[in-house]
Amino acid sequence: MADDAEKTEEPTPKKIEDARKEGNVPKSQDTSGVITLFVAILATLMLFPYMSNHMLLLFKYYFSLIGTPLDKLFMIDIAIVTIKEFLLIIMPLAIAVAISGVIAALAQFGFLFTTKAIMPDFKKIDPIKGTKNLFSMKKLIESVKITFKSFTTLGIGFVFFFLYILELPTVALFSLGEQLVWLKDKAIILAFVMLLIIFVFAMIDIVIVRKQYFDGLKMSKQEIKDEMKNMEGDPLIKGKIRQIQMQASRKRMMAEVPNADVIITNPTHYAVALKYEESKRAPYVVAKGMDNIAQQIKKIARENNVHIVQNPPLARSLYADVEIDKPIPEELFAAVAEVLAYVYKMNKK
């Protein structure tokens, strides 16, 4: 019992799928952050000429207003132009960042749409459970991870920043244009260094997150047994249902025996009931059985004056090759026709 209670088994595909339906997926915030930050930096560099052009247009517009008397309508016009230009500057970058966020999510756990994750759950505000979560191993790992990441990033960033400060006496001798180019180059280097550091931490984080996720979904042996039972049904119940179905099918089959034209037997082990209708292409089997069922078929046939013909090879072939309510195969036409001719002659048909 102790072994069954321990969650030592890997989660089944159904367990993982049920967790996805609940909105429980392995998501690394660091991975999403690094992808979003990379796209934001790349988009800023690519859109810089476009953004600076709109900023220049906006400043030119402001300078053109010098000396113009201010009134209410004029202030509204300034606000509209300002909002329009800022939207034109920000929207391409915002759209790129939003798309990168979606791509980051799809890359980690694929497409998922569920509302269960945002449904109110009062268990989540349980103070006792909340206190336990505060001091859990997962929270400890998160704290260590955040602290180490922060100190490492700030430390490396400070080293690069300090090296840049050492260059300032030389940069002071540059022209304004050269200084701006130096500043842009150093900003790009610093941004990509920070991005590389965050990327390394993101790769480590995604490994930790996925391990914690699958560890959290681990199952006990009893849970796996219960899941299999729920998916496939209780074997005892399935067996009982199968037994009831077989009994019902046998009852329907026996009800057709009085309507048969002939019963072909082995004579003791097999019995096959045949019926021929002019509307059908060939005679077909209405009942068949072996041993006890064969004896029951013959008993019903005698009670209803259905002819019983002994033909062991034909009886075995019909039993093995033809299902109930199916026509006989062409290779048995001649043998069956001979039997039916005999029966019809006996019945004076």
C-alpha positions in Angstrom: 0.0 0.0 0.0 2.9 2.4 0.8 4.3 1.8 -2.7 1.0 2.5 -4.3 0.6 5.8 -2.5 4.0 7.1 -3.6 3.9 9.1 -6.9 6.9 7.4 -8.6 5.4 6.8 -12.1 5.7 9.1 -15.0 2.4 10.8 -16.0 0.3 9.1 -18.7 -0.6 10.9 -21.9 -4.2 11.3 -20.5 -2.9 12.9 -17.3 -0.9 15.4 -19.3 -3.8 16.1 -21.6 -6.2 16.6 -18.7 -3.6 19.1 -17.2 -3.5 21.0 -20.5 -7.3 21.2 -20.5 -7.1 22.8 -17.0 -4.5 25.3 -18.3 -1.7 23.6 -16.5 1.3 23.7 -18.9 5.1 24.0 -18.5 5.7 27.7 -19.1 9.1 29.4 -18.5 8.7 33.1 -17.9 12.4 33.6 -18.6 12.1 31.9 -22.0 9.1 34.1 -23.0 11.0 37.1 -21.7 14.1 36.5 -23.7 12.2 35.9 -26.9 10.1 39.0 -26.4 13.2 41.1 -25.5 15.1 39.8 -28.5 12.2 40.7 -30.8 11.9 44.1 -29.1 15.6 45.0 -29.6 15.6 43.7 -33.2 12.4 45.5 -34.0 13.7 48.7 -32.5 16.9 48.5 -34.6 15.0 47.8 -37.7 12.3 50.4 -37.1 14.7 53.1 -35.8 14.8 55.1 -39.1 11.0 54.9 -39.3 10.6 55.9 -35.6 13.2 58.7 -35.8 11.5 60.1 -38.9 8.1 60.3 -37.1 9.8 61.9 -34.1 11.4 64.5 -36.3 8.1 65.2 -38.0 6.5 65.7 -34.6 9.3 68.1 -33.4 9.0 70.0 -36.7 5.3 70.3 -36.1 5.9 71.7 -32.6 8.4 74.2 -33.8 6.0 75.4 -36.5 3.6 76.3 -33.7 5.9 78.9 -32.1 4.1 82.2 -31.9 0.7 80.8 -32.6 -1.9 81.9 -30.0 -3.3 79.0 -27.9 -7.0 78.3 -27.6 -9.2 75.3 -26.8 -9.5 74.0 -30.4 -5.8 74.5 -31.1 -4.9 72.5 -28.0 -7.2 69.7 -29.1 -5.5 69.7 -32.5 -2.1 69.5 -30.9 -3.2 66.6 -28.7 -4.7 64.7 -31.7 -1.5 65.1 -33.8 0.7 64.1 -30.8 -1.4 61.0 -30.1 -1.5 60.0 -33.8 2.3 60.3 -34.2 3.0 58.4 -30.9 0.7 55.6 -32.0 2.5 55.5 -35.4 5.8 55.2 -33.5 4.7 52.7 -30.9 2.2 50.4 -32.7 4.7 48.6 -35.0 6.9 47.9 -32.0 4.0 46.8 -29.8 2.6 44.5 -32.5 6.0 42.9 -33.0 6.3 42.3 -29.2 2.8 40.9 -29.0 3.5 38.5 -31.8 6.7 37.4 -30.2 4.8 36.7 -26.9 2.4 34.4 -28.8 5.3 32.7 -30.6 7.1 32.2 -27.3 4.0 30.5 -25.8 3.5 28.3 -28.9 7.1 27.2 -28.9 6.8 26.0 -25.3 3.5 24.2 -25.2 1.7 24.6 -28.5 -1.7 26.1 -29.2 -4.0 26.0 -26.2 -7.4 27.7 -25.6 -9.1 27.2 -22.3 -11.1 29.3 -19.9 -10.6 27.0 -16.8 -7.4 28.7 -15.8 -9.3 32.1 -15.3 -12.3 30.6 -13.6 -12.6 31.5 -9.9 -11.2 28.8 -7.6 -11.6 29.5 -3.8 -9.1 26.7 -3.0 -6.4 29.0 -4.3 -7.0 31.5 -1.5 -6.8 28.9 1.2 -4.4 30.5 3.8 -3.1 27.2 5.1 -2.3 25.9 1.6 -0.9 29.4 0.7 1.5 29.3 3.7 2.7 25.9 2.7 3.4 27.1 -0.9 5.4 30.0 0.4 7.9 27.6 2.1 7.9 24.9 -0.6 10.9 23.6 -2.4 9.6 25.1 -5.6 9.6 28.6 -4.1 13.1 28.1 -2.7 14.4 27.2 -6.1 12.6 30.2 -7.6 14.2 32.5 -5.0 17.7 31.1 -5.5 17.2 31.3 -9.3 16.0 34.9 -9.3 18.8 36.1 -6.9 21.6 34.4 -8.8 20.2 35.7 -12.2 19.9 39.2 -10.9 23.4 39.4 -9.4 25.0 37.8 -12.4 23.2 40.1 -14.9 23.9 43.2 -12.8 27.5 42.2 -12.3 28.3 41.6 -15.9 26.4 44.7 -16.9 28.4 46.8 -14.4 31.7 45.5 -15.8 30.8 46.5 -19.3 29.4 49.9 -18.1 32.6 50.5 -16.1 34.7 49.8 -19.2 32.6 52.3 -21.2 33.2 55.0 -18.5 36.9 54.5 -18.9 36.5 55.4 -22.6 34.7 58.7 -21.8 37.8 60.9 -21.7 38.6 59.8 -25.3 35.0 60.0 -26.4 34.8 63.6 -25.1 37.2 64.6 -27.9 34.8 63.3 -30.6 32.4 65.4 -32.6 28.7 65.2 -31.6 27.9 62.8 -34.5 30.8 60.5 -33.6 29.7 60.5 -29.9 26.2 59.5 -30.9 27.5 56.7 -33.1 29.8 55.5 -30.2 26.8 55.6 -27.8 24.6 53.6 -30.2 27.3 51.0 -30.8 27.9 50.6 -27.0 24.2 50.4 -26.3 23.8 47.6 -28.9 26.7 45.7 -27.5 25.4 46.0 -23.9 21.9 45.0 -25.0 23.1 41.8 -26.8 25.4 40.9 -23.9 22.5 41.2 -21.5 20.3 39.3 -24.0 22.9 36.5 -24.1 23.0 36.2 -20.3 19.3 36.1 -20.1 19.2 33.5 -22.9 21.5 31.2 -20.9 19.3 31.6 -17.8 16.2 31.0 -19.9 17.6 27.6 -21.2 18.4 26.6 -17.6 15.0 27.8 -16.5 13.0 25.9 -19.1 14.8 22.6 -18.1 13.9 23.3 -14.4 10.3 24.3 -15.2 9.7 21.2 -17.3 11.2 18.9 -14.7 9.1 20.5 -11.9 6.0 20.2 -14.2 6.4 16.5 -14.9 7.4 15.8 -11.3 4.2 17.5 -10.2 2.1 15.3 -12.5 3.7 12.0 -11.4 1.3 9.3 -10.5 1.1 6.4 -8.1 0.7 2.9 -9.4 -2.9 2.9 -8.0 -3.7 6.1 -9.9 -2.5 4.5 -13.2 -4.6 1.4 -12.5 -7.7 3.5 -11.8 -7.1 5.6 -14.9 -6.8 2.5 -17.1 -10.0 1.1 -15.4 -11.9 4.3 -16.2 -10.6 4.5 -19.8 -11.3 0.8 -20.6 -14.0 0.1 -18.1 -14.0 -2.4 -15.3 -13.1 -5.9 -16.7 -15.8 -7.5 -14.6 -18.4 -5.1 -15.9 -17.2 -5.4 -19.5 -17.3 -9.2 -19.2 -20.9 -9.1 -17.8 -22.0 -6.7 -20.6 -20.3 -9.0 -23.2 -22.1 -12.0 -21.7 -25.5 -10.2 -21.8 -24.9 -9.2 -25.5 -24.0 -12.8 -26.4 -27.1 -14.1 -24.7 -29.3 -11.6 -26.5 -27.7 -12.4 -29.8 -28.1 -16.1 -29.2 -31.8 -15.6 -28.3 -32.4 -13.7 -31.6 -30.5 -16.4 -33.5 -32.6 -19.2 -31.9 -35.8 -17.3 -32.8 -34.8 -17.6 -36.5 -34.3 -21.4 -36.5 -38.1 -22.2 -37.0 -38.0 -20.0 -40.2 -35.0 -21.9 -41.7 -35.4 -24.2 -44.7 -32.8 -26.8 -43.5 -30.4 -27.5 -40.7 -27.1 -29.0 -41.9 -25.2 -30.9 -39.2 -21.9 -32.7 -38.5 -24.1 -34.6 -37.1 -23.1 -34.0 -33.4 -20.7 -31.1 -33.2 -21.9 -28.6 -35.7 -25.3 -27.3 -36.8 -26.0 -24.5 -39.4 -29.5 -23.3 -40.2 -30.0 -22.0 -43.8 -32.8 -20.1 -45.4 -33.4 -19.1 -49.0 -35.5 -16.3 -50.3 -36.2 -15.6 -54.0 -35.5 -11.9 -53.4 -31.9 -12.7 -52.3 -29.0 -13.8 -54.5 -28.1 -16.8 -52.4 -29.1 -18.8 -49.4 -27.9 -17.3 -46.1 -27.1 -18.5 -42.6 -29.7 -17.6 -40.0 -28.2 -19.6 -37.1 -25.1 -21.7 -36.3 -23.4 -23.3 -33.3 -21.4 -26.2 -32.0 -21.8 -28.7 -29.3 -24.6 -27.6 -26.8 -25.8 -24.7 -29.1 -25.9 -27.2 -32.0 -28.0 -29.5 -30.0 -30.4 -26.6 -29.1 -30.7 -25.7 -32.8 -31.6 -29.3 -33.7 -34.1 -29.5 -30.9 -35.9 -26.3 -32.0 -35.8 -27.6 -35.6 -37.5 -30.9 -34.7 -40.1 -29.0 -32.7 -40.9 -26.9 -35.8 -40.6 -29.6 -38.4 -37.5 -28.1 -40.0 -35.5 -30.7 -42.0 -32.2 -31.8 -40.5 -29.6 -33.0 -43.1 -26.3 -34.7 -42.1 -23.4 -33.4 -44.2 -20.3 -33.1 -42.1 -17.9 -31.4 -44.7 -20.6 -28.9 -45.7 -21.5 -28.2 -42.0 -17.9 -27.5 -41.1 -17.3 -25.3 -44.1 -20.5 -23.2 -43.4 -19.7 -22.9 -39.7 -16.1 -21.8 -40.4 -16.6 -19.5 -43.4 -20.0 -17.9 -43.1 -21.3 -15.4 -40.5 -24.9 -15.2 -39.4 -27.1 -13.2 -41.8 -24.4 -13.5 -44.5 -24.9 -15.3 -47.8 -23.0 -18.5 -48.6 -19.9 -18.2 -50.8 -20.1 -19.2 -54.5 -17.9 -22.3 -54.0 -20.6 -23.8 -51.7 -23.5 -23.0 -54.1 -23.6 -26.5 -55.7 -23.4 -28.4 -52.4 -26.1 -26.2 -50.8 -28.3 -26.3 -53.9 -28.2 -30.2 -53.8 -29.3 -30.1 -50.1 -32.1 -27.6 -50.7 -33.3 -29.6 -53.8 -33.6 -32.6 -51.6 -35.5 -30.7 -48.9 -37.9 -29.0 -51.4 -38.6 -32.5 -52.9 -39.4 -33.8 -49.4 -41.7 -30.8 -48.8 -43.1 -31.2 -52.3 -42.1 -27.6 -53.2 
